[in-house]
Amino acid sequence: MGEPRDPFRGDHTADAARPDAVRSKTVVVDRLPAPPKLYARALSGIVKRGRDTHLPALRLVRPAVALDPGPIWRYARVCGFIPEHGVPLTYPHLLAFPLHLLMLTEPAFPWPALGLVHLANHVRLRRPLAYQDVLRVEVEFGALLRHDKGQAFVLHSRLYRRGEAVWDGDSVYLKRGVPASGTRLDSLELGHDALQRVARWQLAPQLGRDYASASGDYNPIHLTALSAKAFGFPRAIAHGMWTLARAAAALQPPKPLAEATLSAEFKLPMLLPGEASLWSASPSLIERDIEVRDIAGEKPHLRGRMQWKLL
């Protein structure tokens, strides 16, 4: 499988190799805080004043995390993956996500974690994954990116099996309303005229809570109308990573993946309960352009692209 262009990373993946780059401090996390404690950290840091836009030179590591079938199956059911898919392409993000929260609630991080906007995500499966694999998970900050609405930045996730890189994930977040520096964040370009509707989704009221239970992502904007209203939403919204996983599950052939890439930009929030439509086009036999839109097919919730090789 050829090396696909990643519109969210540009030439930022070599940040650590620059002569002027600061060497990251590596911290091994043997035991994760429970989700309530992680979100309590986020709430305790909701106000940060007078901080420079400087991302901590920190790498967090979980040295041995098993791909336990039980949690994977629960996640697969919520997101629509079938047993024939094997380990879902997006599941490793969950192994890194607690480290994301620790990074974003680090005292040296310049902004409150709550209120950051998840703009985009890129994942790459380098080697097939199997149940009971034991993986090393590493997370560190990447580049600052310029955005029209504020400062964007990258959070890198890397997974290794016996020293070999098997899965990468780059999450792009935005802090609104602050001066921006860095290179400009690129956007995905799709052939919109070729996209055809392939599915309609009914979004249940409890979808955000179901995904939170499977993923550990208990951001209050996804849980109830009351908690979402505290952050300016009329009611709870679907997790962006659920939307991406649901689209990938719908479009992946019923076989395990040998290699794959999946890139997406998150657009308008998807309110719960509600309806949505999945649109796709096939530039090739192993590639899909993706949009998730409202039920009328007019407003975009997600735009992405998926490529793969099957086992």
Secondary structure, 3 states (H helix, E strand, C coil): CCCCCCCCCCCHHHHHHCCCCCCCEEEECCCCCCHHHHHHHHHHCCCCCCCCCCCCCEEEEEEEEECCHHHHHHHHHHHCCCHHHCCCCCCHHHHHHHHHHHHHCCCCCCCCCCCCEEEEEEEEECCCCCCCCEEEEEEEEEEEEEECCEEEEEEEEEEEECCEEEEEEEEEEEEECCCCCCEECCCCCCCHHHCEEEEEEEECCCHHHHHHHHHCCCCHHHCCHHHHHCCCCCCCECCHHHHHHHHHHHHCCCCCEEEEEEEEEECCCCECCEEEEEEEEEEECCEEEEEEEECCCCCEEEEEEEEEEEC
